[in-house]
């Protein structure tokens, strides 16, 4: 299989150690400005994934992410934000990383090299054809991710692959390839930079649009958010002031009584 390993291509910059700080930062920023444009090119693929995931989600399906290193951590980060932001159980969007939870903070040697481990990890969640699996790998060659995608497809599970190397094995092996060509990294091969940022943008787009599609947002408000701290209680109270025309104290009392912005609006409007 022939494809260009863009993520390993030499940086457009050289002699980095000879640059002054201002030049380093301006150069990184110049490269970062290319990321959103690269993501724009793959919106049709993201849209397809969101619509197909929403269909399954409304029938009780789940969304799984698998990845290694930075990619795995980004999947876990995205999944972890769903319960507080949208009030869904943790098991509806699940992020898995090669090497297990210890790999979130520390690199686990060779964890990503086992093509059978991802499926073993997914079986612990009883993954089935109602679910969706998204593999994340900048290189598009991570064995942990490729193995998980291949095994999921064998079992009739919809798969997508987020990669920064177009036509890579992950792109070729996924039902919905999301190939984000951000070009060479500022620091050659450092995919935690542009590649990682592009993955974060795409994950934001997937879950935000998915949550809107399944009714977890009203207007432009997070009406199902968990009221887990003072900041969020204040935000919810202000939502009710705006939506119901209550004064702040009355809105706070309603929020406390009904337990969520959505419940308060439905009960009082």
N, C-alpha and C positions, 0 to 999 in steps of 0.2 A: 504494500500500500504506500503510495507516494503522496506526501503532503509536506508543506513547509512548516518547520517548527519555529513559528514566529516568536514564541515565548523564549526561545534560546538564541535568537538572533542578536548580533552585537548591537549595543546601544548606539544611538545617533550621536552620542557625546563620548569624548575620551579625555584622558588625563584629568579625571575628576578630582584627584587629590591636589591638583594645582589650582583649582578654582577657589575663589573667595566665597564666603558664605552666601552673599547676595546672589552671586551667579549660580551657585548650586540650587538655591531655592527658586529662582526665576526659571531655571531650566526644568526642574521637576514640575513646576506649575504649568509651564508651556506644554509639557507632555500630558499633564492631567486634563488640559482643556480638550484633548482629543477623545476622551473617554465617552462623554455623553453622546457625541456624534456617532461613535461606533455602536453604542447601545441602540440608538435610533434605528440603525439598519436592521436590527433583529426584532423589532416590535411585532411584525406579523407572526413570527414563531412564538413569541411570548403570549400573544393574544390567543393563538390556537391552544397553547398549554393551559392558560387560565380558563378558557371556556370548557375544555374537556375535563379539567379538574373540578370546576364548579358543578358540572353535571354529576360527577361521582360524589362530591362532597355533600350535595343536597340529599343524596341517598345513604348518607352515613359513612362514606369513604374518607380516607385520610391522605395526607400529603407527607411523603418521606423525602429527606435529603440524605445523600451519602457523599462523603468526601474525605480527603486526608489533608493534614496540615492546615494551612490557611483556608483552603476551600471547605474543609470539614468544619472548622471553627465558625466560618461565616454562615453555614447552614444551621448550625446549632444556635447561633445568635439570632437569626431570623425566626426560627421556631420558638425560641424562648420568649420572644416579644408578643406572641399571639395571645396567650392567656391574659396578661395584664392590659393589653390594648383593646382586645375584642371580646374578652370574657369567655373564651372557649376553653375546654379542658386541654391539658398539656398533651394528651395522646392524639389530638386531631392533626397537629403538625409536629413532626418528629425529626430531629437532626441527629445523625449518627456519624461518628468520626472513627477512622481507622486507628486502632489502639485503645478504643474505649475512652471513658471520661477523663482518665489521667492525661490523655493526649491533648485535651483542651488547653492545658497549661504548659505541658512539657512534651517535647518531641519523643515519640516512641519508635525506637530503631526498627526499621524493616516492616513496621505495621502495615504500610500501604502495599506491600509486595505480595500479599496473599490474595489471590483472586477468588477464593472460596469463603473468606471471612465475612464479607458484607452480607451474603445471603444468610449465613448463620445468625448474624446480628438481626437481620430483618425478620427471621422466623421467630425470634423471641417476642415479636409484636404481632405474630400471626398475620403477616401481610397477605392480602388476597386481591383478586381482580377488581374489587371495588376501589382499591387504593391507587395512588400515583407515586412513582419513584423518579426523583430527579437526581442525577449524578452530577457532581461539580468537580471539575479538574481542569485547571488552566492548561496543562500540557495535553490533556485528552488521552493520556496513556496510562494513568494510574491503575494498576492491576486490581486493587480493592474496588474501585469504582466500576471498571469495565466488567469485572466478574459479577458484581451485583446487578448491573443493568442486564447482562446476558441471562442470568438466572431468572430475573423478574420477567423478562420477555417470554421465556420458556413457560412461565406459569400464567400468561395472559394478562400481565400487569402493564398498564400504560407507562412508558418511560420517556424521559427527556434528559438531554445532556447539555450542561452549560460548560463551554470550553472556549479558550482563547486561541486555539489552533484550528482553523477551518479545515474540514476534511480529515480530521484526526480520527483515530479508532472510536473515541467516544461519540463524536458527531455521526460517524457512519453506523454505529451500533444502536443509536437511540431512535425511538419513534419520532420524537420531535427534537431535532438538533438546534441548539441556540449557540451560534458560533460568533463570538465577539472579537473582532480583529482590532485590538488596540495598538498594534505595532510593537516594536521592541521596547523593553523596559529601559528606564533611565539608567539603572544599574543592571547590567546584562544578567538576565535570568532571574531577577528578583521579582517573582510573580505576586508577591504580597502587595506590590505597588499598583500599577495600572490594571493588571489582570484582576487582582483582588478587589479593587475599587469597582470595576465593571461588574463583577459578580454580585457585589453588595447592591448595586443599583438595580440589577435584574431581579434579585431576590425581593427587594423592596417593592418592585413593580408587581411581581407575582402575587405576593400575599396581600398587599394593599388592595389590588383590584379584585382578588378572589374574595376577600372579606366584604367588599362593597357588593359584589355580585350575589353573595349568599345572604345579604340583608343585615349585616352587622354594623352598618353605618346608616345614619339618618342625616340628610342634608350634607353637611361636611363635618359632622361631629361623631366622635367615638362614644356612642351612646351605651355601649355594652362594656366599657372599660371597668376593670376592677378598681374599687375605691380603697386602695391599699395604703395610701399615705395622705398627708394633709394637702399636698399639692393637687392630687387627683380629686379629692373631695371638693376642694375649692373650684377646680375646673368643672366638675359635674354640677356644682351649685350654680355657677355662672351660665352653664348651658341651659339650665332650667329657668333662670331669670330671663334669658333671651327668648326661649321657646314658649314659656307660659305667661310671661309678663308679671311674675311674682317679684316681691322684694327679696333681698338676699337671704334674710333670716327665714322667710317662709319657704324659699327654695331649698335651703339647707335642711329644714325640717321634713320637707317632702322627700328629699333624697334619702334621708335617714329612714323614713317610714317605708319607702318602697324598695330600697336597696340598690337601685340602678337608675340611671337617667332614662333609659328606655321604659322601664316599668312605671316610673313617675309620669312620663309623658302619656303613656297609654291609659293610665288611671285617671289623669286629671284633665286631659284635653277633650 
